[in-house]
Amino acid sequence: MQPLWLYLHFPNLQLDSYSILDSSSRQRSNEQLEPTQDGLETPVVILDMQHGIVQLNQAARFTGIKPYMSLGTAAALHGGLQVVPFNPEIEKQQLSMIAHRLYMVVCDICFFSEQGLLLRIDNMLRLYGGLLQLWNIIQTQLAPLNVEFNFATGSSPLAAKLLALKKWDHITDDPKLMKQALKQVDLAFTELSQKDITKLNSVGVNTVEQLFAIPFSDLHKRFDTQVITYLGQLRGDFKHPVNFFHPAQRFEQYIELLYEIERSDLLLHPMHKVLSNLENFLLLRDELTQELSFTLYQRDQENIEFLVGAQQGEYRAKDWLALLALKLDNLILNAPIVALQLNVKNTFVRSPDKHDLFLGKQGKISRLQLISLLQAKLGDDALFSPMTVNDYRPERASQYCCALTVNEQNPIYRPPLRPSFLLPEPSLLTQHVSIVHGPERISTGWWDHHPVVRDYFIATSEQGQWFWVFKTPDNKWFLQGIFS
């Protein structure tokens, strides 16, 4: 089988990353940018100090702004231009997120440039039933990301990249068609140095087709080995080594917001985008996580860090979003939010859901999910569960612990029959009772300065109530609890 490569070029990675705010959040945001007279949104450009404007939205194009234009010229075309500094780390993170998503479809992925992904697809055609079927699945994975991209297939990695940069935007496995399209590309789109391109243009070589027509022996006389190697890899005559991508073991994503957010409820929109990426990350590994760590970056203020937990473990974005909505209700912002970050440290393999055939109809959520919802609303320290401890003293035989904590150790002391209701403090026994069972002596606590010496009895009153009473060494009787 002939090798077949697919190259995806993303020219506006940083600008596309700001699409996390949908139209509804923009309309409700206090920092909303008003539409222009032409009905378009405010023009936004990404500025690189060395190369000028490197990315711009459709509104900026409509005003006449073009790529690599200087900031002064662009500002003269539109006075309300919004300028965002170029940040290569955002593009790197965005490209990594796309690679993680495509890894669900194609296993051989390479970071071939700062704005492009190279996919080897010839070994995947049989699995998906053909090239068009595979391409449709890849498009389905890219559609929710709302990113602009150009694409092309080629018989070599450099050929696929060159055709994508030329915006060929064709998917084919026909070698003749790919070779014909490659020959028509101007040398300016290649990775040859400007010095080599100028030297080739001086002898009438302006296209890849004219370059292919020159024998290697003639090129070797006038050019260095870098030109020969590039030409051989472009034609597929030389092997092009690539390093394939391996997914990260931990999920981490940082996003900058194009629109500052002053209300905590509006944070749900960018968070939903991040949680969707987390969902794909966990779904790829068939894993769950019980805790999300969010960091909110405030303008000129300290960062806000908080945790969101799910006792049962979740991976779906909608389930995490419901917990976040409750958490954000109690969040107070001291300044507008300009960026946010999500970190997930611990994950575990998801176990199949188990259902008891004879259990009957149950509620829509489990008790673990209910605990997670209450903790998100009230706080992690608001819920407790009672737990027995190894202490003979009734008032110290149990304590409160974290919600639904299970004590797997068997207690050393297994008390006999105990009442369901214990009084907060023992009270003097004022009723006439009849002893039914006892005594049970409890003498302990001398080591922690709370000594107890008591003889406990089970007794009944004249009205038929069952009491748990005790007698002290000085013959005083006290009521400790009441049996149900």
N, C-alpha and C positions, 0 to 999 in steps of 0.2 A: 504493500500500500504506500502510495506517495505521501510524504509529509504534508500536512495542511495546518496552517496557523491562522489564528484570528487575532487581530489587533484592535483594541478599543482605545480611542483617544478622547480624553475629557478636557476640553480647552478652558472650561470655567468652573473648576472644582471648588475654589473658594467662594465664588459667587453663588454657585448652586447649593452650597452648604447653608446659605442664609434663607433658603426657601422653607425652613422649618416653621416659620410663622405663616399660617394660612390666612386667607382673607378675613375670616371671622375675628381672629385675634388682632389683626391690624386695625379693623374698624373699631374695636373696643379699647385699643391701647391708648394710653394717655399721650404717648410719644408718636402718634400717628402722623405720617407724612401725607400732606394733602395732595390730591391729584392735580395734574397740570391742566391747562386750558384745553388741551387736546384729548383729555379723558384718560391719559396714561399716568402711571405712577411716577414718582420722582425718579429721575435718572440716577443710577448708582454705578460707580466705577471702582475698580481695584487698581491702585496706583503702586507701581514699582519705581523706586527712586532712580534706578539706572535706565530702565526701558520705557518709562512713561506709563500710560494706561495699558494694562495687559488684559483686563476683563471688564466687560460692561454689559448691562442689561438691555432689553429691547427698548425701553424708554430712552436710554442714552443714545442708542443707535438712531432713533427717530429724530433726535435733535441734531444729527450730523456728526456726532462724535465717533471716531474710528479708533481701532486698536493702534497702540504705540504713539498716539497723539500726546503732546505735552499737556500738562495740567493747565497751563495758562491758556492755551488755545481752547481746551475743552470748557474751561470756566467762562470764556468769552462767548461760547455758544449757548450756555445755559447758566444763569446766575445761581439757581438753587441746586446745583449739582452736589450729590452726596459722595464723598470720597472716603474710601476705606483702604488703609495701608495693606500691602500684600504681605501675607503670612504663609511661608512655605510649610510650616508645621500643620496648618489647617488642611492644606492640600494633601499632605502625606497621610494624615489621619483619615481624610475622606476617601482616598484611594484604597487604604487598607480596609475600610468598612465595605467598600464595593467588592474587593477581593474576597472577603469573608462571605459575602452574600453569594457570589458566583461560585464559590467553592462547593456549594450544595449541588451544582450542576456539572462542573468541570473540575477535575482534580489537578490538572497540570496548568498552573497559573504562575506567571512571572511578572514582577515589577520591572518592566522593560524601560521605563523612563519616568520622570517625575509626574507626568500627566497621562500615562498610558499603561494598560495591562495587555500582556501577551498570553494567549490561550492556545494550547495545543489541542486540536479537536479531531484529528484523524483517527485517534484511538477511541473516540466516543461515539462515532457515527453509528456503529452497529447497535450500541446500547439504546440510542434514541430513535433508531429507524431512519436515519438520513440527516443530511445537513440542514434542510429547512425546518425539520421538527426540532432539532437542537437549537437552532437560531431563535425559533419562537419561544422556547423555554428560557433562553438567555434574556430575550426582550422582556419576558414576563417578570423576571427577577429584577431587571433594571427599572421597570416602569414606576414602581412605588417610590423610587429614590428621586425622581424628578430631576435628573441630571442630563445635561446636553452632551452628546458624544458623536464622534465619527467612527466608522468601522470599515474594515476590509479584510479579505482573506488573501493569503499568499502562500507560495510554495516554500518560502523561507521567512524567518522572523523579520528580517530587514525589509523584505518585499511587502509583507503585510503592514508593517509600520509606515513605510513610504506611501503606500496607496491610501492608508487611513489619513495621514497628514495632508494628502492631496484631496481629501474629502470624496473619495471614490464611492463609498457607502454601498458596496456590492458584496453579496455573499455567494460564492461559487466555488466548486471544486474542479472546474475545468482548467487545466494547466495552460492551454492556449489562450483562453480569455484573460487569465491573470497576467500572462506574459505580455500580451498585447497592450493591456492597460498600463503595465509597468513601463513599457518602452516610451509611452507618450509623456512621462513625467519629466519636468524640467530639472536640471541639475541643482537648482537653487533649493529644492525640497530635500535633497540628499544630505547625508551627514559628512560629506566631504568638506574640508576646510575652504574658506573663501579664497585662499591662495591657490589651491588646486583647481577650484572652479574657474577662477580667472584664467589660469594657464590653459585649461581645456577649452574655454570659450575663445581664446586667442587663436586656436587652430580649428575653429568651426565646430567644436563638440558642445552642444547645448542641451541635449536630451539624453535620457538613459539609453535609448535605442542606439544613438550614435556612439555612446560609450561602450555598449556591448559589442559593437562592430569592430572595435580595436582589439587585436590579439594581446594576450597577456605579455608576450615577449616584447612587444613595442611599448606597452605601458611601463614595463619594468625599467626600460632604458631612461625614461624621463621623470618617473614618479617613484616615491618611496614605497616601502612594503605596506604602509597603512592603506594606501589607495588600492593596491592589489588585493589585500585582505578584505577590504570593504566590498569591492566589486565581486570577489568570489563568494562571499557570504550573501550578497544581494541576489546573485544568480542561483544560489543553492549548491554551487560546486564545492564550497568549503563548509565544514561543519561549524555551526554557531553555538558555542556552549552557553547554556542559560541555567540560572539557579531558580528552581521552582519554589513557590511560596508554601509555607506551612502555617496553618492557623495558630494564633496565639492561645495560650492556655488560660489567660485571664481576660476579662472584658473591661475595657477602659475607653471612654470617649469624652472628649472635651469639645464644646461648640461655643462659638461666639455668636451673640445675638445682634442682628443688624438693627433691631429696634429695641431700645431700652424698655424694660418692663417694670412697672411700679406696683402692680397688683399681683398678689400671690396666685390667684386663680388663673391668671393668664399664662402662668408658667406651665400649665398642663399641656399646652400646644407644643412647645419645643421638647418637653419631656416625653410626649407621646412618640415623637420621632426617634428619640434615643432609645426608648423602650422597645420600639419595633426592631431596631438593630440588635438589641439584646435578645429579643425573642428568636430571631434568626440564628444568632450565635449559639443559644442554648438548644434550639431545635436541631441544629446540625450535629450536636453532640449527644442529643437525647438526655439532657441534664436539666436539673432544677437548681434554684438558689433560694435561700431563706432570708437573705438580707441584701439590701441595696444601700450604697453609701453615696449620697449626693453632696456636692459642693456648689454653692451659689456665690458667684463673684459680684459683690456690690461695688458701685462706683464710689471711690474714695472712702470706702468703709471696709471693715474686716469681713472676711468670708464667712458665710453661714454654712455650717456642716450639720447634717442630720442623717439618721438611719431610718429606713423603712423595712420592717420585717414581715415575713409570711411564715407562720409556724409550720404550715403544711409543705411549703416549697412551691414556687410558681415559676412559670416561664412565659406565660402569655402576657402581652402588653396590656390588654384590657383589664386583667386582674390586678396588675401592679398599679395601673392608672386609678382604679377605684380606691386603693389604699392611699395613694398619693393625694387624691382629692381630699380625703379626711385629714391627712397630715398637714396639708397646706392651709386648712381652715384655721389652724392655730399658729401659723407662721406670721411673724411681724417683720416687715421689711423696713429697714432704716434708710435705704437708698435704692435707686433703680438697679435692677439686675442687668449686667452686661454680658455675662457668660455663665455657663454651668458645666459641671463635669459629673459623670457617673462612673463609679468603680464597683466591680463585683469581684470579691476575693475568693469566696468559697462556693463551690458547686458540688453537686452529687448526682449520681446516675438516677434517672427517673424509674421508679418501679411501676409495673402495670397496676391500674386501678382494680381493686378487689371488691366484689359485691357479694353479699350473702343472699342467696336465693330465697330464704325464708325470713329475711329481716323485715320485709314489708316496705311500704313507701316511706322515704325519708325526706328531710328538708333539702332545699337547693344547695345549701352550703354545709360543710362539715364543721365540727366543733373547733378544729384548728383554724379554719378560715374565719369563724366567728371571733375567736381570740385575736386574730390578726387585725380584723376590722375595728374591734374595740380598742386595741392598743394604738392603732393609727389615729383614732379619734381622741382618746383620753390620755395617751402616753404609755410608755412601756412600764412605768412604775405604778400604774393605776389598777392593775389586775393581779390577784393572788389566788393561790390554791392552798387548802389546808393539807398538812402532811404530818404523819405521826413520827415521833422521835423516841429514842430509847431512854425514857425517863419514867420512873415509877410515880412521880407526883402528878396527880391529875391535871393541875393547872399548867404543868410544863410538859405534858405528854404529847402535845401537838403544837405546831407553829405554822405560820404562813410562809410560803415560798413563791417562786415564780409560777406564773399560770401554767397549769397542766404539767408541772414537773413530776416525773415518776421516780420514786425511790426504789431502785432495783435491789438494794440490800435487804435481806430478811431481818426484821427487828430481833434484837436479842431477847427483849421482854415482850411476851404475848399476854396481855392482861386478860382476866376473865370477863364476865359479863359487865358491861358498862352502860350507863344511861345515855339516851340520845341528847339530853339537854343538861348542860352543866351551868351552874350559876357563875356569874363573873367572879364573885367572891363567896366563900362559904358563909352561911348565915346561921344564927342560933336557931336550934330546933325548938319551936314553941308548940307543936302539936303532939298529941298522944299517938304513938306508933307502936306496932307489934313487929318484933324482929322475925324475919323469915329465913335469912341466910347470913352467915358470917361466924366469926369475924375474919377479916383479911387485914393483916397488919402491914403497914407501909412505914418503914423507918429508913430514911435516906436524906440526902442533901446536906450532910454535915460538912462537905468539902467546899461548897460554894456559898456558905454563910446563909443558907435558906433551909435549915433543918426541918424535917417533918417526921413526927411520930404520931401515928393515927391507927385506930382500929375501925375498919369500914364494915358496914352492915347493909343488907338490903331489907327494907322494912315497908310496911303498909300502914296507911292512915285509916281512921275510922270511916272516911268517905271512899275508900278503896284505891287511893292513889299509891303508887309504888315509888318509894324514895330511896335515894342512896345517901346514907348518913354515916357519920364517923364520931368516935369518942376520943377525946384527948387524954393524956396521962392525968390531968387534974379533974377528970370525970365530967367534962363539959361536952354537950352533944351539939353537932352542927349538921346542917343540911347542905350537901355537896351537889346533888343532881336529882332530876326527875325522869323516871322511865316513861316512854311514850305508850 
